[in-house]
Amino acid sequence: QVQLVESGGGLVQPGGSLKLSCAASGNIFRVSTMRWYRQVPGKQRELVAEITPGGTTYYLQSVKGRFITARDNAKNTMYLQMNSLQAEDTAVYYCSRNGDDWGQGTQVTVAS
């Protein structure tokens, strides 16, 4: 089982930026598809971004052009750069390995 630890969440004003990190244990990070999800209370968890071992990315339509995901296999770490944040981006953000392993989540709040 892979342990995942997210960091970088917080409170930011609309239009601001945050960068989330997801650090993974073990040695299978480099061969795993990694994902960012987010969840708002009372709603289903939604896939925000994905990055394959080869670097192919996918983004939720509403975050395209604002969010960028990247990975550093040497550091077993995935990132989510979030720009032009909106109130609608407020959620708990989770990283996941293949949808099998999950981090504890980090809160992102966009408010003035």
DRENDRENVEX-631383 format. One line per 4 residues: number of its first residue (from 1); their letters; for each residue y, z, x of N, C-alpha, C. Coordinates in nm, 4 decimals. Example, Ala and Ser with C-alpha at 12.3 -4.5 7.8 and 13.67 -1.06 7.14 Angstrom:
% DRENDRENVEX-631383
1> AS> -0.5690:0.7800:1.3190:-0.4500:0.7800:1.2300:-0.3300:0.7800:1.3200 | -0.2250:0.7080:1.2850:-0.1060:0.7140:1.3670:0.0030:0.7870:1.2900 $
***
This chain:
% DRENDRENVEX-631383
1> QVQL> -0.1193:0.0000:0.0841:0.0000:0.0000:0.0000:0.1242:0.0000:0.0876 | 0.2209:-0.0791:0.0497:0.3448:-0.0901:0.1252:0.4495:0.0012:0.0625 | 0.5184:0.0763:0.1459:0.6293:0.1583:0.0969:0.7593:0.0828:0.1135 | 0.8412:0.0864:0.0084:0.9683:0.0158:0.0076:1.0801:0.1151:-0.0196 $
5> VESG> 1.1872:0.1053:0.0569:1.3006:0.1960:0.0401:1.4285:0.1142:0.0312 | 1.4956:0.1243:-0.0838:1.6220:0.0546:-0.1023:1.7385:0.1427:-0.0591 | 1.8454:0.0793:-0.0193:1.9689:0.1506:0.0128:2.0859:0.0569:-0.0080 | 2.2056:0.1158:-0.0141:2.3263:0.0349:-0.0210:2.3940:0.0306:-0.1562 $
9> GGLV> 2.3348:0.0938:-0.2574:2.3982:0.0949:-0.3882:2.5215:0.1838:-0.3894 | 2.5929:0.1801:-0.5011:2.7111:0.2633:-0.5139:2.8024:0.2145:-0.6237 | 2.9250:0.2663:-0.6208:3.0271:0.2309:-0.7179:3.1236:0.1319:-0.6542 | 3.1504:0.0237:-0.7240:3.2417:-0.0785:-0.6725:3.3257:-0.1316:-0.7876 $
13> QPGG> 3.4458:-0.1734:-0.7560:3.5334:-0.2298:-0.8584:3.4939:-0.3731:-0.8904 | 3.5248:-0.4193:-1.0100:3.4990:-0.5607:-1.0430:3.5621:-0.6529:-0.9396 | 3.4847:-0.7532:-0.9007:3.5295:-0.8453:-0.7975:3.4914:-0.8034:-0.6572 | 3.4399:-0.6838:-0.6434:3.4017:-0.6333:-0.5125:3.2640:-0.6781:-0.4690 $
17> SLKL> 3.2214:-0.6255:-0.3543:3.0934:-0.6644:-0.2946:3.0133:-0.5420:-0.2535 | 2.8834:-0.5586:-0.2539:2.7898:-0.4590:-0.2015:2.6758:-0.5335:-0.1352 | 2.6140:-0.4675:-0.0373:2.4957:-0.5245:0.0264:2.3833:-0.4234:0.0172 | 2.2764:-0.4639:-0.0490:2.1579:-0.3805:-0.0611:2.0587:-0.4154:0.0489 $
21> SCAA> 1.9839:-0.3150:0.0916:1.8765:-0.3355:0.1885:1.7475:-0.2806:0.1312 | 1.6383:-0.3407:0.1727:1.5058:-0.2946:0.1333:1.4199:-0.2929:0.2589 | 1.3847:-0.1734:0.3036:1.3029:-0.1588:0.4231:1.1581:-0.1376:0.3830 | 1.0686:-0.2128:0.4463:0.9269:-0.2083:0.4121:0.8455:-0.1502:0.5263 $
25> SGNI> 0.7419:-0.0764:0.4905:0.6482:-0.0255:0.5905:0.5353:-0.1253:0.6079 | 0.4535:-0.1037:0.7084:0.3361:-0.1862:0.7273:0.3644:-0.3175:0.7969 | 0.2618:-0.4012:0.8010:0.2738:-0.5239:0.8784:0.2472:-0.6499:0.7967 | 0.2611:-0.6386:0.6634:0.2382:-0.7579:0.5818:0.3674:-0.8099:0.5205 $
29> FRVS> 0.4790:-0.7493:0.5594:0.6070:-0.7919:0.5044:0.6290:-0.9403:0.5295 | 0.5986:-0.9828:0.6520:0.6324:-1.1192:0.6904:0.5541:-1.2244:0.6109 | 0.4428:-1.1881:0.5493:0.3628:-1.2844:0.4725:0.3768:-1.2618:0.3227 | 0.4722:-1.1797:0.2839:0.4878:-1.1441:0.1427:0.6120:-1.2064:0.0808 $
33> TMRW> 0.5970:-1.2469:-0.0442:0.7139:-1.2838:-0.1235:0.7817:-1.1547:-0.1670 | 0.9101:-1.1475:-0.1430:0.9870:-1.0269:-0.1749:1.0853:-1.0578:-0.2875 | 1.1071:-0.9583:-0.3733:1.1894:-0.9799:-0.4920:1.2868:-0.8652:-0.5133 | 1.3974:-0.8983:-0.5737:1.4923:-0.8003:-0.6251:1.4904:-0.8080:-0.7775 $
37> YRQV> 1.4750:-0.6936:-0.8398:1.4829:-0.6809:-0.9837:1.5976:-0.5854:-1.0166 | 1.6398:-0.5870:-1.1412:1.7347:-0.4869:-1.1880:1.7003:-0.4478:-1.3312 | 1.7405:-0.3275:-1.3648:1.7102:-0.2769:-1.4981:1.8238:-0.1904:-1.5490 | 1.8587:-0.2152:-1.6747:1.9564:-0.1363:-1.7464:1.8812:-0.0550:-1.8500 $
41> PGKQ> 1.9188:0.0706:-1.8715:1.8482:0.1521:-1.9723:1.8375:0.0804:-2.1058 | 1.7160:0.0811:-2.1611:1.6927:0.0191:-2.2898:1.6626:-0.1293:-2.2843 | 1.6662:-0.1866:-2.1636:1.6373:-0.3291:-2.1482:1.5227:-0.3499:-2.0509 | 1.4631:-0.4685:-2.0603:1.3539:-0.5005:-1.9692:1.4063:-0.5246:-1.8285 $
45> RELV> 1.3221:-0.4929:-1.7321:1.3553:-0.5228:-1.5941:1.3595:-0.6749:-1.5774 | 1.4604:-0.7259:-1.5072:1.4716:-0.8700:-1.4892:1.4727:-0.9055:-1.3410 | 1.4144:-1.0206:-1.3120:1.4105:-1.0705:-1.1747:1.5466:-1.1284:-1.1392 | 1.6040:-1.0786:-1.0333:1.7362:-1.1208:-0.9901:1.7277:-1.2260:-0.8800 $
49> AEIT> 1.6410:-1.2029:-0.7831:1.6295:-1.2945:-0.6694:1.4932:-1.2783:-0.6055 | 1.4518:-1.3837:-0.5395:1.3212:-1.3855:-0.4732:1.3336:-1.4643:-0.3435 | 1.2578:-1.4225:-0.2438:1.2539:-1.4989:-0.1194:1.1099:-1.5023:-0.0699 | 1.0616:-1.6219:-0.0427:0.9239:-1.6404:0.0026:0.9141:-1.6167:0.1533 $
53> PGGT> 0.7913:-1.6092:0.2053:0.7769:-1.5929:0.3507:0.8457:-1.7051:0.4286 | 0.8498:-1.8231:0.3711:0.9135:-1.9347:0.4388:1.0632:-1.9426:0.4187 | 1.1186:-1.8520:0.3370:1.2625:-1.8480:0.3173:1.3139:-1.9192:0.1942 | 1.2233:-1.9732:0.1127:1.2674:-2.0349:-0.0122:1.3168:-1.9269:-0.1079 $
57> TYYL> 1.4304:-1.9539:-0.1704:1.4901:-1.8526:-0.2567:1.4972:-1.8986:-0.4024 | 1.5008:-1.8007:-0.4883:1.5221:-1.8203:-0.6320:1.6255:-1.7188:-0.6761 | 1.7132:-1.7594:-0.7707:1.8127:-1.6687:-0.8244:1.8195:-1.6791:-0.9760 | 1.8416:-1.5635:-1.0366:1.8742:-1.5587:-1.1782:2.0014:-1.6409:-1.1999 $
61> QSVK> 2.0050:-1.7174:-1.3053:2.1174:-1.8084:-1.3270:2.2519:-1.7365:-1.3218 | 2.2585:-1.6181:-1.3782:2.3866:-1.5475:-1.3890:2.4385:-1.4957:-1.2548 | 2.3539:-1.4967:-1.1509:2.3989:-1.4475:-1.0200:2.4098:-1.5600:-0.9174 | 2.3704:-1.6804:-0.9537:2.3790:-1.7938:-0.8611:2.5222:-1.8144:-0.8144 $
65> GRFI> 2.5367:-1.8342:-0.6844:2.6694:-1.8528:-0.6269:2.7405:-1.7232:-0.5947 | 2.6861:-1.6099:-0.6410:2.7484:-1.4794:-0.6125:2.6586:-1.3917:-0.5260 | 2.5288:-1.3996:-0.5460:2.4321:-1.3168:-0.4737:2.3570:-1.4027:-0.3732 | 2.3261:-1.3434:-0.2597:2.2456:-1.4110:-0.1573:2.1404:-1.3136:-0.1069 $
69> TARD> 2.0150:-1.3573:-0.1081:1.9088:-1.2747:-0.0531:1.8642:-1.3324:0.0808 | 1.8250:-1.2459:0.1694:1.7804:-1.2873:0.3015:1.6767:-1.1865:0.3504 | 1.6053:-1.2259:0.4531:1.5043:-1.1354:0.5091:1.5083:-1.1415:0.6604 | 1.4741:-1.0298:0.7218:1.4605:-1.0209:0.8666:1.3201:-0.9690:0.8928 $
73> NAKN> 1.2294:-1.0594:0.9234:1.0892:-1.0200:0.9418:1.0705:-0.9283:1.0621 | 1.1534:-0.9421:1.1619:1.1422:-0.8556:1.2795:1.1751:-0.7103:1.2450 | 1.2575:-0.6921:1.1422:1.2965:-0.5571:1.1010:1.2267:-0.5128:0.9726 | 1.1367:-0.5985:0.9202:1.0696:-0.5649:0.7934:1.1698:-0.5291:0.6845 $
77> TMYL> 1.2772:-0.6042:0.6765:1.3849:-0.5705:0.5845:1.4323:-0.6934:0.5078 | 1.4602:-0.6708:0.3804:1.5177:-0.7729:0.2943:1.6565:-0.7251:0.2512 | 1.7444:-0.8198:0.2268:1.8819:-0.7875:0.1910:1.9228:-0.8600:0.0627 | 2.0202:-0.8024:-0.0051:2.0827:-0.8694:-0.1176:2.2335:-0.8493:-0.1053 $
81> QMNS> 2.3014:-0.9565:-0.0675:2.4472:-0.9545:-0.0603:2.5005:-0.9909:-0.1978 | 2.5768:-0.9004:-0.2558:2.6287:-0.9208:-0.3913:2.7802:-0.9312:-0.3853 | 2.8324:-1.0456:-0.4247:2.9757:-1.0702:-0.4223:3.0278:-1.0933:-0.5634 | 3.1583:-1.0841:-0.5784:3.2225:-1.1069:-0.7095:3.1503:-1.0293:-0.8194 $
85> LQAE> 3.1258:-0.9041:-0.7927:3.0491:-0.8223:-0.8869:3.1233:-0.8051:-1.0185 | 3.0448:-0.8019:-1.1249:3.0970:-0.7888:-1.2600:3.0348:-0.6666:-1.3256 | 3.0979:-0.6197:-1.4301:3.0450:-0.5027:-1.5012:2.9014:-0.5262:-1.5471 | 2.8720:-0.6512:-1.5795:2.7373:-0.6862:-1.6275:2.6311:-0.6735:-1.5189 $
89> DTAV> 2.6730:-0.6587:-1.3951:2.5775:-0.6407:-1.2850:2.5365:-0.4949:-1.2680 | 2.5992:-0.4054:-1.3420:2.5638:-0.2633:-1.3342:2.4188:-0.2432:-1.3760 | 2.3407:-0.1805:-1.2900:2.1980:-0.1606:-1.3159:2.1384:-0.0809:-1.2001 | 2.0142:-0.0410:-1.2182:1.9354:0.0076:-1.1050:1.8648:-0.1134:-1.0450 $
93> YYCS> 1.8803:-0.1320:-0.9166:1.8208:-0.2453:-0.8470:1.6971:-0.1988:-0.7711 | 1.5892:-0.2742:-0.7882:1.4618:-0.2423:-0.7247:1.4186:-0.3586:-0.6352 | 1.3581:-0.3266:-0.5244:1.2912:-0.4320:-0.4488:1.1409:-0.4197:-0.4725 | 1.0748:-0.5320:-0.4588:0.9317:-0.5376:-0.4866:0.8644:-0.6370:-0.3933 $
97> RNGD> 0.7436:-0.6042:-0.3556:0.6605:-0.6949:-0.2783:0.5612:-0.7589:-0.3737 | 0.5830:-0.8877:-0.3978:0.4898:-0.9625:-0.4825:0.4750:-0.9048:-0.6226 | 0.5629:-0.8153:-0.6635:0.5472:-0.7510:-0.7927:0.4410:-0.6427:-0.7920 | 0.3849:-0.6129:-0.6741:0.2778:-0.5137:-0.6638:0.3273:-0.3781:-0.6162 $
101> DWGQ> 0.4129:-0.3790:-0.5168:0.4697:-0.2551:-0.4632:0.6175:-0.2508:-0.4989 | 0.6665:-0.1292:-0.5235:0.8045:-0.1121:-0.5709:0.8752:-0.0007:-0.4950 | 1.0041:-0.0186:-0.4782:1.0863:0.0884:-0.4261:1.1295:0.1812:-0.5383 | 1.2071:0.2826:-0.5006:1.2496:0.3830:-0.5982:1.3736:0.3402:-0.6752 $
105> GTQV> 1.4397:0.2368:-0.6259:1.5590:0.1868:-0.6937:1.6868:0.2445:-0.6372 | 1.7940:0.1686:-0.6493:1.9259:0.2147:-0.6077:2.0268:0.1734:-0.7146 | 2.1125:0.2655:-0.7510:2.2079:0.2418:-0.8602:2.3274:0.1609:-0.8103 | 2.3599:0.0576:-0.8853:2.4812:-0.0205:-0.8615:2.5670:-0.0096:-0.9867 $
109> TVAS> 2.6882:0.0397:-0.9696:2.7804:0.0548:-1.0815:2.9075:-0.0223:-1.0515 | 2.9416:-0.1134:-1.1405:3.0637:-0.1933:-1.1251:3.1609:-0.1493:-1.2340 | 3.2669:-0.0833:-1.1917:3.3627:-0.0297:-1.2881:3.4950:-0.0051:-1.2200 | 3.6011:-0.0099:-1.2996:3.7334:0.0174:-1.2447:3.7713:0.1616:-1.2754 $
***
